[in-house]
Amino acid sequence: MTDTPTPQFDRHMLEALVCPVTHAALHYDAERQELVSKTAGLAFPIHAGIPVMLIDEARQIKAD
């Protein structure tokens, strides 16, 4: 069994994507493979290089 590399997220996509809740800019967290909306307090997962922008799939984050 060979390990297939995980597709990388295209950072240029950030120019087109916004938070579905607040319409604010998103920040890419490469370590967790998430797009973070600090305004909404949500982190949207990235699976196989594709961002999942569904509110029900987002992880709630604590405000700093």
N, CA, C and O atoms as a Maestro MAE file, in Angstrom:
{
 s_m_m2io_version
 :::
 2.0.0
}

f_m_ct {
 s_m_title
 :::
 protein
 m_atom[256] {
  # First column is atom index #
  i_m_mmod_type
  r_m_x_coord
  r_m_y_coord
  r_m_z_coord
  i_m_residue_number
  s_m_chain_name
  s_m_pdb_residue_name
  s_m_pdb_atom_name
  i_m_atomic_number
  :::
  1 25 0.857 -1.183 0.000 1 A "MET " " N  " 7
  2 3 0.000 0.000 0.000 1 A "MET " " CA " 6
  3 2 0.892 1.232 0.000 1 A "MET " " C  " 6
  4 15 1.788 1.350 0.837 1 A "MET " " O  " 8
  5 25 0.660 2.132 -0.913 2 A "THR " " N  " 7
  6 3 1.474 3.347 -1.000 2 A "THR " " CA " 6
  7 2 0.696 4.530 -0.458 2 A "THR " " C  " 6
  8 15 -0.529 4.600 -0.563 2 A "THR " " O  " 8
  9 25 1.431 5.444 0.115 3 A "ASP " " N  " 7
  10 3 0.799 6.662 0.625 3 A "ASP " " CA " 6
  11 2 0.673 7.664 -0.506 3 A "ASP " " C  " 6
  12 15 1.665 8.036 -1.133 3 A "ASP " " O  " 8
  13 25 -0.551 8.097 -0.763 4 A "THR " " N  " 7
  14 3 -0.752 9.134 -1.767 4 A "THR " " CA " 6
  15 2 -0.753 10.481 -1.071 4 A "THR " " C  " 6
  16 15 -1.396 10.647 -0.035 4 A "THR " " O  " 8
  17 25 -0.033 11.446 -1.635 5 A "PRO " " N  " 7
  18 3 0.022 12.756 -0.984 5 A "PRO " " CA " 6
  19 2 -1.338 13.442 -0.991 5 A "PRO " " C  " 6
  20 15 -2.112 13.324 -1.941 5 A "PRO " " O  " 8
  21 25 -1.606 14.159 0.092 6 A "THR " " N  " 7
  22 3 -2.846 14.925 0.195 6 A "THR " " CA " 6
  23 2 -2.743 16.152 -0.680 6 A "THR " " C  " 6
  24 15 -1.745 16.869 -0.603 6 A "THR " " O  " 8
  25 25 -3.742 16.424 -1.514 7 A "PRO " " N  " 7
  26 3 -3.686 17.630 -2.340 7 A "PRO " " CA " 6
  27 2 -3.584 18.870 -1.459 7 A "PRO " " C  " 6
  28 15 -4.231 18.966 -0.416 7 A "PRO " " O  " 8
  29 25 -2.766 19.806 -1.894 8 A "GLN " " N  " 7
  30 3 -2.582 21.038 -1.144 8 A "GLN " " CA " 6
  31 2 -3.674 22.034 -1.489 8 A "GLN " " C  " 6
  32 15 -4.190 22.061 -2.607 8 A "GLN " " O  " 8
  33 25 -4.012 22.850 -0.505 9 A "PHE " " N  " 7
  34 3 -5.006 23.904 -0.696 9 A "PHE " " CA " 6
  35 2 -4.380 25.029 -1.511 9 A "PHE " " C  " 6
  36 15 -3.269 25.466 -1.214 9 A "PHE " " O  " 8
  37 25 -5.075 25.490 -2.518 10 A "ASP " " N  " 7
  38 3 -4.610 26.593 -3.361 10 A "ASP " " CA " 6
  39 2 -4.877 27.907 -2.648 10 A "ASP " " C  " 6
  40 15 -6.025 28.336 -2.535 10 A "ASP " " O  " 8
  41 25 -3.827 28.541 -2.170 11 A "ARG " " N  " 7
  42 3 -3.976 29.786 -1.410 11 A "ARG " " CA " 6
  43 2 -4.596 30.920 -2.232 11 A "ARG " " C  " 6
  44 15 -5.132 31.871 -1.663 11 A "ARG " " O  " 8
  45 25 -4.530 30.830 -3.535 12 A "HIS " " N  " 7
  46 3 -5.166 31.859 -4.379 12 A "HIS " " CA " 6
  47 2 -6.688 31.828 -4.243 12 A "HIS " " C  " 6
  48 15 -7.372 32.805 -4.548 12 A "HIS " " O  " 8
  49 25 -7.205 30.688 -3.781 13 A "MET " " N  " 7
  50 3 -8.649 30.560 -3.568 13 A "MET " " CA " 6
  51 2 -9.132 31.515 -2.473 13 A "MET " " C  " 6
  52 15 -10.298 31.908 -2.460 13 A "MET " " O  " 8
  53 25 -8.230 31.887 -1.554 14 A "LEU " " N  " 7
  54 3 -8.597 32.801 -0.467 14 A "LEU " " CA " 6
  55 2 -9.098 34.140 -0.984 14 A "LEU " " C  " 6
  56 15 -9.889 34.812 -0.321 14 A "LEU " " O  " 8
  57 25 -8.639 34.527 -2.166 15 A "GLU " " N  " 7
  58 3 -9.086 35.792 -2.747 15 A "GLU " " CA " 6
  59 2 -10.567 35.755 -3.103 15 A "GLU " " C  " 6
  60 15 -11.229 36.793 -3.125 15 A "GLU " " O  " 8
  61 25 -11.085 34.566 -3.380 16 A "ALA " " N  " 7
  62 3 -12.482 34.430 -3.797 16 A "ALA " " CA " 6
  63 2 -13.411 33.983 -2.673 16 A "ALA " " C  " 6
  64 15 -14.620 34.208 -2.740 16 A "ALA " " O  " 8
  65 25 -12.854 33.352 -1.642 17 A "LEU " " N  " 7
  66 3 -13.687 32.802 -0.567 17 A "LEU " " CA " 6
  67 2 -13.850 33.793 0.576 17 A "LEU " " C  " 6
  68 15 -12.920 34.515 0.934 17 A "LEU " " O  " 8
  69 25 -15.057 33.810 1.140 18 A "VAL " " N  " 7
  70 3 -15.344 34.606 2.327 18 A "VAL " " CA " 6
  71 2 -16.144 33.737 3.294 18 A "VAL " " C  " 6
  72 15 -16.675 32.694 2.914 18 A "VAL " " O  " 8
  73 25 -16.223 34.173 4.524 19 A "CYS " " N  " 7
  74 3 -16.996 33.451 5.519 19 A "CYS " " CA " 6
  75 2 -18.475 33.459 5.107 19 A "CYS " " C  " 6
  76 15 -19.017 34.519 4.794 19 A "CYS " " O  " 8
  77 25 -19.130 32.299 5.103 20 A "PRO " " N  " 7
  78 3 -20.545 32.259 4.726 20 A "PRO " " CA " 6
  79 2 -21.464 32.909 5.760 20 A "PRO " " C  " 6
  80 15 -22.627 33.183 5.465 20 A "PRO " " O  " 8
  81 25 -20.963 33.156 6.951 21 A "VAL " " N  " 7
  82 3 -21.778 33.776 7.999 21 A "VAL " " CA " 6
  83 2 -21.647 35.291 7.975 21 A "VAL " " C  " 6
  84 15 -22.647 36.008 7.946 21 A "VAL " " O  " 8
  85 25 -20.400 35.778 7.988 22 A "THR " " N  " 7
  86 3 -20.151 37.221 8.124 22 A "THR " " CA " 6
  87 2 -19.707 37.893 6.837 22 A "THR " " C  " 6
  88 15 -19.703 39.121 6.754 22 A "THR " " O  " 8
  89 25 -19.338 37.121 5.844 23 A "HIS " " N  " 7
  90 3 -18.774 37.608 4.579 23 A "HIS " " CA " 6
  91 2 -17.434 38.304 4.789 23 A "HIS " " C  " 6
  92 15 -17.007 39.100 3.953 23 A "HIS " " O  " 8
  93 25 -16.774 38.007 5.900 24 A "ALA " " N  " 7
  94 3 -15.457 38.565 6.207 24 A "ALA " " CA " 6
  95 2 -14.371 37.672 5.604 24 A "ALA " " C  " 6
  96 15 -14.637 36.549 5.176 24 A "ALA " " O  " 8
  97 25 -13.155 38.190 5.580 25 A "ALA " " N  " 7
  98 3 -12.013 37.450 5.049 25 A "ALA " " CA " 6
  99 2 -11.719 36.228 5.914 25 A "ALA " " C  " 6
  100 15 -12.003 36.209 7.111 25 A "ALA " " O  " 8
  101 25 -11.145 35.215 5.281 26 A "LEU " " N  " 7
  102 3 -10.755 33.988 5.960 26 A "LEU " " CA " 6
  103 2 -9.233 33.912 6.029 26 A "LEU " " C  " 6
  104 15 -8.534 34.481 5.191 26 A "LEU " " O  " 8
  105 25 -8.736 33.209 7.028 27 A "HIS " " N  " 7
  106 3 -7.304 33.010 7.186 27 A "HIS " " CA " 6
  107 2 -7.017 31.522 7.110 27 A "HIS " " C  " 6
  108 15 -7.729 30.707 7.698 27 A "HIS " " O  " 8
  109 25 -5.957 31.175 6.373 28 A "TYR " " N  " 7
  110 3 -5.596 29.778 6.168 28 A "TYR " " CA " 6
  111 2 -4.713 29.284 7.307 28 A "TYR " " C  " 6
  112 15 -3.667 29.870 7.587 28 A "TYR " " O  " 8
  113 25 -5.131 28.216 7.956 29 A "ASP " " N  " 7
  114 3 -4.333 27.553 8.992 29 A "ASP " " CA " 6
  115 2 -3.803 26.263 8.376 29 A "ASP " " C  " 6
  116 15 -4.513 25.260 8.306 29 A "ASP " " O  " 8
  117 25 -2.547 26.299 7.929 30 A "ALA " " N  " 7
  118 3 -1.954 25.155 7.231 30 A "ALA " " CA " 6
  119 2 -1.792 23.954 8.147 30 A "ALA " " C  " 6
  120 15 -1.953 22.816 7.704 30 A "ALA " " O  " 8
  121 25 -1.479 24.184 9.409 31 A "GLU " " N  " 7
  122 3 -1.249 23.090 10.344 31 A "GLU " " CA " 6
  123 2 -2.519 22.264 10.561 31 A "GLU " " C  " 6
  124 15 -2.471 21.035 10.579 31 A "GLU " " O  " 8
  125 25 -3.652 22.948 10.725 32 A "ARG " " N  " 7
  126 3 -4.925 22.256 10.971 32 A "ARG " " CA " 6
  127 2 -5.717 21.995 9.696 32 A "ARG " " C  " 6
  128 15 -6.751 21.329 9.733 32 A "ARG " " O  " 8
  129 25 -5.234 22.519 8.559 33 A "GLN " " N  " 7
  130 3 -5.950 22.407 7.284 33 A "GLN " " CA " 6
  131 2 -7.370 22.935 7.430 33 A "GLN " " C  " 6
  132 15 -8.348 22.220 7.210 33 A "GLN " " O  " 8
  133 25 -7.455 24.220 7.810 34 A "GLU " " N  " 7
  134 3 -8.746 24.891 7.998 34 A "GLU " " CA " 6
  135 2 -8.673 26.314 7.469 34 A "GLU " " C  " 6
  136 15 -7.603 26.914 7.374 34 A "GLU " " O  " 8
  137 25 -9.841 26.829 7.128 35 A "LEU " " N  " 7
  138 3 -10.003 28.248 6.847 35 A "LEU " " CA " 6
  139 2 -10.720 28.842 8.043 35 A "LEU " " C  " 6
  140 15 -11.804 28.392 8.416 35 A "LEU " " O  " 8
  141 25 -10.112 29.850 8.642 36 A "VAL " " N  " 7
  142 3 -10.600 30.398 9.897 36 A "VAL " " CA " 6
  143 2 -11.255 31.752 9.685 36 A "VAL " " C  " 6
  144 15 -10.692 32.642 9.048 36 A "VAL " " O  " 8
  145 25 -12.461 31.888 10.235 37 A "SER " " N  " 7
  146 3 -13.164 33.165 10.280 37 A "SER " " CA " 6
  147 2 -13.113 33.641 11.726 37 A "SER " " C  " 6
  148 15 -13.883 33.186 12.571 37 A "SER " " O  " 8
  149 25 -12.194 34.565 11.998 38 A "LYS " " N  " 7
  150 3 -12.064 35.076 13.366 38 A "LYS " " CA " 6
  151 2 -13.313 35.845 13.770 38 A "LYS " " C  " 6
  152 15 -13.697 35.838 14.939 38 A "LYS " " O  " 8
  153 25 -13.946 36.507 12.811 39 A "THR " " N  " 7
  154 3 -15.145 37.289 13.101 39 A "THR " " CA " 6
  155 2 -16.295 36.410 13.574 39 A "THR " " C  " 6
  156 15 -16.993 36.752 14.529 39 A "THR " " O  " 8
  157 25 -16.490 35.284 12.911 40 A "ALA " " N  " 7
  158 3 -17.580 34.367 13.259 40 A "ALA " " CA " 6
  159 2 -17.169 33.361 14.332 40 A "ALA " " C  " 6
  160 15 -18.025 32.716 14.938 40 A "ALA " " O  " 8
  161 25 -15.866 33.224 14.570 41 A "GLY " " N  " 7
  162 3 -15.405 32.234 15.538 41 A "GLY " " CA " 6
  163 2 -15.567 30.815 15.030 41 A "GLY " " C  " 6
  164 15 -15.856 29.895 15.796 41 A "GLY " " O  " 8
  165 25 -15.376 30.646 13.713 42 A "LEU " " N  " 7
  166 3 -15.537 29.327 13.099 42 A "LEU " " CA " 6
  167 2 -14.313 28.958 12.275 42 A "LEU " " C  " 6
  168 15 -13.640 29.824 11.717 42 A "LEU " " O  " 8
  169 25 -14.036 27.666 12.208 43 A "ALA " " N  " 7
  170 3 -12.962 27.139 11.370 43 A "ALA " " CA " 6
  171 2 -13.569 26.102 10.432 43 A "ALA " " C  " 6
  172 15 -14.163 25.120 10.875 43 A "ALA " " O  " 8
  173 25 -13.414 26.332 9.140 44 A "PHE " " N  " 7
  174 3 -13.981 25.456 8.118 44 A "PHE " " CA " 6
  175 2 -12.908 24.481 7.649 44 A "PHE " " C  " 6
  176 15 -11.812 24.905 7.282 44 A "PHE " " O  " 8
  177 25 -13.205 23.178 7.655 45 A "PRO " " N  " 7
  178 3 -12.190 22.173 7.300 45 A "PRO " " CA " 6
  179 2 -11.881 22.172 5.806 45 A "PRO " " C  " 6
  180 15 -12.687 22.593 4.976 45 A "PRO " " O  " 8
  181 25 -10.688 21.684 5.500 46 A "ILE " " N  " 7
  182 3 -10.279 21.473 4.114 46 A "ILE " " CA " 6
  183 2 -10.025 19.979 3.971 46 A "ILE " " C  " 6
  184 15 -9.172 19.419 4.659 46 A "ILE " " O  " 8
  185 25 -10.771 19.333 3.071 47 A "HIS " " N  " 7
  186 3 -10.638 17.892 2.837 47 A "HIS " " CA " 6
  187 2 -10.136 17.675 1.424 47 A "HIS " " C  " 6
  188 15 -10.755 18.127 0.461 47 A "HIS " " O  " 8
  189 25 -9.019 16.985 1.299 48 A "ALA " " N  " 7
  190 3 -8.423 16.678 -0.005 48 A "ALA " " CA " 6
  191 2 -8.236 17.938 -0.843 48 A "ALA " " C  " 6
  192 15 -8.443 17.921 -2.057 48 A "ALA " " O  " 8
  193 25 -7.841 19.032 -0.187 49 A "GLY " " N  " 7
  194 3 -7.580 20.285 -0.885 49 A "GLY " " CA " 6
  195 2 -8.809 21.115 -1.190 49 A "GLY " " C  " 6
  196 15 -8.703 22.171 -1.814 49 A "GLY " " O  " 8
  197 25 -9.984 20.652 -0.758 50 A "ILE " " N  " 7
  198 3 -11.240 21.352 -1.049 50 A "ILE " " CA " 6
  199 2 -11.844 21.881 0.248 50 A "ILE " " C  " 6
  200 15 -12.127 21.105 1.160 50 A "ILE " " O  " 8
  201 25 -12.046 23.207 0.339 51 A "PRO " " N  " 7
  202 3 -12.651 23.768 1.548 51 A "PRO " " CA " 6
  203 2 -14.126 23.403 1.658 51 A "PRO " " C  " 6
  204 15 -14.873 23.489 0.683 51 A "PRO " " O  " 8
  205 25 -14.535 22.998 2.849 52 A "VAL " " N  " 7
  206 3 -15.929 22.668 3.119 52 A "VAL " " CA " 6
  207 2 -16.536 23.876 3.838 52 A "VAL " " C  " 6
  208 15 -16.322 24.064 5.036 52 A "VAL " " O  " 8
  209 25 -17.283 24.678 3.110 53 A "MET " " N  " 7
  210 3 -17.788 25.948 3.622 53 A "MET " " CA " 6
  211 2 -19.202 25.828 4.172 53 A "MET " " C  " 6
  212 15 -20.003 26.753 4.037 53 A "MET " " O  " 8
  213 25 -19.511 24.704 4.787 54 A "LEU " " N  " 7
  214 3 -20.819 24.486 5.385 54 A "LEU " " CA " 6
  215 2 -20.758 24.820 6.876 54 A "LEU " " C  " 6
  216 15 -19.857 24.359 7.577 54 A "LEU " " O  " 8
  217 25 -21.686 25.599 7.351 55 A "ILE " " N  " 7
  218 3 -21.707 26.023 8.741 55 A "ILE " " CA " 6
  219 2 -21.801 24.824 9.672 55 A "ILE " " C  " 6
  220 15 -21.177 24.811 10.734 55 A "ILE " " O  " 8
  221 25 -22.577 23.815 9.281 56 A "ASP " " N  " 7
  222 3 -22.740 22.616 10.111 56 A "ASP " " CA " 6
  223 2 -21.444 21.809 10.226 56 A "ASP " " C  " 6
  224 15 -21.283 21.040 11.173 56 A "ASP " " O  " 8
  225 25 -20.530 21.970 9.288 57 A "GLU " " N  " 7
  226 3 -19.256 21.242 9.305 57 A "GLU " " CA " 6
  227 2 -18.148 22.027 9.991 57 A "GLU " " C  " 6
  228 15 -17.072 21.484 10.243 57 A "GLU " " O  " 8
  229 25 -18.394 23.296 10.296 58 A "ALA " " N  " 7
  230 3 -17.368 24.164 10.884 58 A "ALA " " CA " 6
  231 2 -17.159 23.841 12.358 58 A "ALA " " C  " 6
  232 15 -18.069 23.401 13.061 58 A "ALA " " O  " 8
  233 25 -15.921 24.078 12.801 59 A "ARG " " N  " 7
  234 3 -15.563 23.900 14.210 59 A "ARG " " CA " 6
  235 2 -15.601 25.273 14.876 59 A "ARG " " C  " 6
  236 15 -15.078 26.248 14.337 59 A "ARG " " O  " 8
  237 25 -16.222 25.338 16.048 60 A "GLN " " N  " 7
  238 3 -16.235 26.589 16.789 60 A "GLN " " CA " 6
  239 2 -14.891 26.791 17.446 60 A "GLN " " C  " 6
  240 15 -14.315 25.863 18.014 60 A "GLN " " O  " 8
  241 25 -14.387 28.028 17.363 61 A "ILE " " N  " 7
  242 3 -13.112 28.355 17.977 61 A "ILE " " CA " 6
  243 2 -13.323 29.404 19.045 61 A "ILE " " C  " 6
  244 15 -14.282 30.175 19.015 61 A "ILE " " O  " 8
  245 25 -12.415 29.410 19.974 62 A "LYS " " N  " 7
  246 3 -12.494 30.404 21.056 62 A "LYS " " CA " 6
  247 2 -11.818 31.678 20.591 62 A "LYS " " C  " 6
  248 15 -10.815 31.636 19.877 62 A "LYS " " O  " 8
  249 25 -12.367 32.801 20.996 63 A "ALA " " N  " 7
  250 3 -11.769 34.094 20.679 63 A "ALA " " CA " 6
  251 2 -10.511 34.282 21.506 63 A "ALA " " C  " 6
  252 15 -10.463 33.910 22.678 63 A "ALA " " O  " 8
  253 25 -9.493 34.865 20.884 64 A "ASP " " N  " 7
  254 3 -8.244 35.128 21.609 64 A "ASP " " CA " 6
  255 2 -8.357 36.349 22.478 64 A "ASP " " C  " 6
  256 15 -7.398 36.714 23.157 64 A "ASP " " O  " 8
  :::
 }
 m_bond[255] {
  # First column is bond index #
  i_m_from
  i_m_to
  i_m_order
  :::
  1 1 2 1
  2 2 3 1
  3 3 4 2
  4 3 5 1
  5 5 6 1
  6 6 7 1
  7 7 8 2
  8 7 9 1
  9 9 10 1
  10 10 11 1
  11 11 12 2
  12 11 13 1
  13 13 14 1
  14 14 15 1
  15 15 16 2
  16 15 17 1
  17 17 18 1
  18 18 19 1
  19 19 20 2
  20 19 21 1
  21 21 22 1
  22 22 23 1
  23 23 24 2
  24 23 25 1
  25 25 26 1
  26 26 27 1
  27 27 28 2
  28 27 29 1
  29 29 30 1
  30 30 31 1
  31 31 32 2
  32 31 33 1
  33 33 34 1
  34 34 35 1
  35 35 36 2
  36 35 37 1
  37 37 38 1
  38 38 39 1
  39 39 40 2
  40 39 41 1
  41 41 42 1
  42 42 43 1
  43 43 44 2
  44 43 45 1
  45 45 46 1
  46 46 47 1
  47 47 48 2
  48 47 49 1
  49 49 50 1
  50 50 51 1
  51 51 52 2
  52 51 53 1
  53 53 54 1
  54 54 55 1
  55 55 56 2
  56 55 57 1
  57 57 58 1
  58 58 59 1
  59 59 60 2
  60 59 61 1
  61 61 62 1
  62 62 63 1
  63 63 64 2
  64 63 65 1
  65 65 66 1
  66 66 67 1
  67 67 68 2
  68 67 69 1
  69 69 70 1
  70 70 71 1
  71 71 72 2
  72 71 73 1
  73 73 74 1
  74 74 75 1
  75 75 76 2
  76 75 77 1
  77 77 78 1
  78 78 79 1
  79 79 80 2
  80 79 81 1
  81 81 82 1
  82 82 83 1
  83 83 84 2
  84 83 85 1
  85 85 86 1
  86 86 87 1
  87 87 88 2
  88 87 89 1
  89 89 90 1
  90 90 91 1
  91 91 92 2
  92 91 93 1
  93 93 94 1
  94 94 95 1
  95 95 96 2
  96 95 97 1
  97 97 98 1
  98 98 99 1
  99 99 100 2
  100 99 101 1
  101 101 102 1
  102 102 103 1
  103 103 104 2
  104 103 105 1
  105 105 106 1
  106 106 107 1
  107 107 108 2
  108 107 109 1
  109 109 110 1
  110 110 111 1
  111 111 112 2
  112 111 113 1
  113 113 114 1
  114 114 115 1
  115 115 116 2
  116 115 117 1
  117 117 118 1
  118 118 119 1
  119 119 120 2
  120 119 121 1
  121 121 122 1
  122 122 123 1
  123 123 124 2
  124 123 125 1
  125 125 126 1
  126 126 127 1
  127 127 128 2
  128 127 129 1
  129 129 130 1
  130 130 131 1
  131 131 132 2
  132 131 133 1
  133 133 134 1
  134 134 135 1
  135 135 136 2
  136 135 137 1
  137 137 138 1
  138 138 139 1
  139 139 140 2
  140 139 141 1
  141 141 142 1
  142 142 143 1
  143 143 144 2
  144 143 145 1
  145 145 146 1
  146 146 147 1
  147 147 148 2
  148 147 149 1
  149 149 150 1
  150 150 151 1
  151 151 152 2
  152 151 153 1
  153 153 154 1
  154 154 155 1
  155 155 156 2
  156 155 157 1
  157 157 158 1
  158 158 159 1
  159 159 160 2
  160 159 161 1
  161 161 162 1
  162 162 163 1
  163 163 164 2
  164 163 165 1
  165 165 166 1
  166 166 167 1
  167 167 168 2
  168 167 169 1
  169 169 170 1
  170 170 171 1
  171 171 172 2
  172 171 173 1
  173 173 174 1
  174 174 175 1
  175 175 176 2
  176 175 177 1
  177 177 178 1
  178 178 179 1
  179 179 180 2
  180 179 181 1
  181 181 182 1
  182 182 183 1
  183 183 184 2
  184 183 185 1
  185 185 186 1
  186 186 187 1
  187 187 188 2
  188 187 189 1
  189 189 190 1
  190 190 191 1
  191 191 192 2
  192 191 193 1
  193 193 194 1
  194 194 195 1
  195 195 196 2
  196 195 197 1
  197 197 198 1
  198 198 199 1
  199 199 200 2
  200 199 201 1
  201 201 202 1
  202 202 203 1
  203 203 204 2
  204 203 205 1
  205 205 206 1
  206 206 207 1
  207 207 208 2
  208 207 209 1
  209 209 210 1
  210 210 211 1
  211 211 212 2
  212 211 213 1
  213 213 214 1
  214 214 215 1
  215 215 216 2
  216 215 217 1
  217 217 218 1
  218 218 219 1
  219 219 220 2
  220 219 221 1
  221 221 222 1
  222 222 223 1
  223 223 224 2
  224 223 225 1
  225 225 226 1
  226 226 227 1
  227 227 228 2
  228 227 229 1
  229 229 230 1
  230 230 231 1
  231 231 232 2
  232 231 233 1
  233 233 234 1
  234 234 235 1
  235 235 236 2
  236 235 237 1
  237 237 238 1
  238 238 239 1
  239 239 240 2
  240 239 241 1
  241 241 242 1
  242 242 243 1
  243 243 244 2
  244 243 245 1
  245 245 246 1
  246 246 247 1
  247 247 248 2
  248 247 249 1
  249 249 250 1
  250 250 251 1
  251 251 252 2
  252 251 253 1
  253 253 254 1
  254 254 255 1
  255 255 256 2
  :::
 }
}
